Amino acid sequence: VRGEGVWLYDEKGRRYLDGYNNVPSVGHCHPSVVAAVSRQAATLNTHTRYLFENVVDYAERLLATFPGELGNVMFTCSGSESIDLALRIARFVGRGEGVIVTQDAYHGTTTAASEISPSRGTASKGVRAIPAPDAYRQSNAEVSGIFADNVAAAIADLKRAGIKFAAMVVDTVFSSDGFHVDPPGFLKSAAEIVRREGGLLIADEVQGGFGRTGKMWGFQRHGIVPDIVVLGKPMGNGMPIGGVVVRPELLTQFGAKQRYFNTFGGNPICCAAGLAVLEVIEREKLVENARNVGSYLLAGLNKLKDKYQRIGDVRGAGLFVGVEFITDRQTKKPDSATSLRLVNGLREEGILINALGPYRHVLKIRPPLPFSEANADQVVRTIDDLLDRFQA
Ligand SMILES: Cc1ncc(COP(=O)(O)O)c(C=O)c1O
């Protein structure tokens, strides 16, 4: 019924540590965001057919966090709308329909976004789904090459079917694929192939963006600059705002022939929230916090991996950490019984965390960014106690 910082409270006043919520990313009900939203609501709220300053201020502040090549932004109300718009731009500019995604990707809920979301079971004939990179089942040295080969094979398959390749869309942390982030840089070779074949690289930063990975943007871990970047969830700390950041040369072509207007996209209240989020991230050094507390949490969980055979892998980038459960270390067979039992056990102990991946066998720890070392200790200690109890 109430939230504050990294804590949620139920109707009886019981406190839960939120280890899962990346939407109120700078903390539940952050006072600076609340004040900015309230101030704007009492001043002006309309839409972008009328001129107001904070949409421009926000666009400039946001673009300053991106590499110089990504010079334009358009605002939406959700991650799905942003994916939809990114696909429209890529397909218009490239005059193609073919899109490559990963096998268990989730990119949203509109018709176009769900067609590139194999995890939801929908597909279209222009979409090719390839295995996600997986450093736990491949070696670190193999990940980049295998992924690049799969991209090349998918492009060849589109060609054979007479479908022109337009874009590859990747969630930069491969969240619904089971969360795959290592080794940093593995997207580079695949990106080169995409460009060589005339396609665009669309980075979905709905999960990885706004400091989550210990860098402002997930793609920065890979040393690449995408053609289009899709934003959502943490952007307004709970206010519905999304965005599409684009290379200007693409938007010039798109804008000359296509129109885009979104009644609520980029409205003054959402822009006020977005601006406040950027200010809080900077003032409270939340990107550094994600990096530091993230590695602290990772170290604690790695100690548990030495203690419990059922933990096959612990992986993380900043404050997005996955713990993969397996039935035995030889076969690496997914163990969703343990992960799901743990999710419920943790809730009973006052910690909210969920599981992800095709079998939901990977614990997904993705708390608001002001998470502290003491919070991380509580998570590690409680997982340790529960796993110990499960063995008894
Ligand atoms: C990677 C990714 N892309 C896109 C979306 C869609 O965002 P929204 O729910 O805001 O439409 C999600 C939502 O979970 C997501 O995780």
PDBQT file of the ligand as one rigid body, heavy atoms in Angstrom, charges set to zero:
ROOT
HETATM    1  C1  LIG A 401      13.004  -5.559 -22.817  1.00  0.00    +0.000 C 
HETATM    2  C2  LIG A 401      11.618  -4.998 -22.847  1.00  0.00    +0.000 A 
HETATM    3  N1  LIG A 401      11.223  -4.292 -23.927  1.00  0.00    +0.000 NA
HETATM    4  C3  LIG A 401       9.988  -3.749 -24.008  1.00  0.00    +0.000 A 
HETATM    5  C4  LIG A 401       9.070  -3.905 -22.985  1.00  0.00    +0.000 A 
HETATM    6  C5  LIG A 401       7.700  -3.310 -23.114  1.00  0.00    +0.000 C 
HETATM    7  O1  LIG A 401       7.554  -2.203 -22.280  1.00  0.00    +0.000 OA
HETATM    8  P1  LIG A 401       6.111  -1.726 -21.777  1.00  0.00    +0.000 P 
HETATM    9  O2  LIG A 401       5.568  -2.753 -20.866  1.00  0.00    +0.000 OA
HETATM   10  O3  LIG A 401       6.384  -0.397 -21.109  1.00  0.00    +0.000 OA
HETATM   11  O4  LIG A 401       5.261  -1.532 -22.985  1.00  0.00    +0.000 OA
HETATM   12  C6  LIG A 401       9.437  -4.616 -21.839  1.00  0.00    +0.000 A 
HETATM   13  C7  LIG A 401       8.479  -4.810 -20.732  1.00  0.00    +0.000 C 
HETATM   14  O5  LIG A 401       8.598  -5.662 -19.882  1.00  0.00    +0.000 OA
HETATM   15  C8  LIG A 401      10.752  -5.171 -21.770  1.00  0.00    +0.000 A 
HETATM   16  O6  LIG A 401      11.152  -5.875 -20.696  1.00  0.00    +0.000 OA
ENDROOT
TORSDOF 0
